[in-house]
Amino acid sequence: MTSLQLNLSMPGAVPAVLTLPLPLTPQALRELDVAVSNSLGNLLRDLCGVAADRAVPPTDAGAIEYASWLPDPGAVEMASWTAQLQSARQ
């Protein structure tokens, strides 16, 4: 069986290597894309905690809709700071 190696460059780190079996069909490549995305998302959650869920964009319509209703942590923090500054001025 032949394979293809993809070297993925990362700033400030040793490149990651992904080995793919050949022949690679468009459907297999799409499935690989989802599998890699899910695997990296799981790893990110394990390393960073629950907040990392937002770092990985959802892929299905239901997850995208659900994520659109969640508050943006940055906006919530900014609103909190703004409220504290306004109350301190009064």
WONOR-V887877 format. One record per backbone hydrogen bond with DSSP energy under -0.5 kcal/mol. CO is the residue of the C=O (numbers start at 1). NH is the residue of the N-H. If there is no record, write none. Layout:
# WONOR-V887877
co=[CO	CO]
nh=[NH	NH]
This chain:
# WONOR-V887877
co=[2	4	4	5	6	6	7	8	10	13	16	17	18	18	20	23	25	26	27	28	29	30	31	32	33	34	35	36	37	38	39	40	41	42	43	44	45	49	50	51	52	52	53	55	60	61	62	63	64	65	66	66	67	71	72	73	74	75	76	77	78	79	80	81	82	83	84	85	86]
nh=[22	6	20	7	8	18	9	16	13	10	8	19	6	20	4	25	29	30	31	32	33	34	35	36	37	38	39	40	41	42	43	44	45	46	47	48	49	52	53	54	55	56	56	57	64	65	66	67	68	69	69	70	70	73	76	77	78	79	80	81	82	83	84	85	86	87	88	89	90]
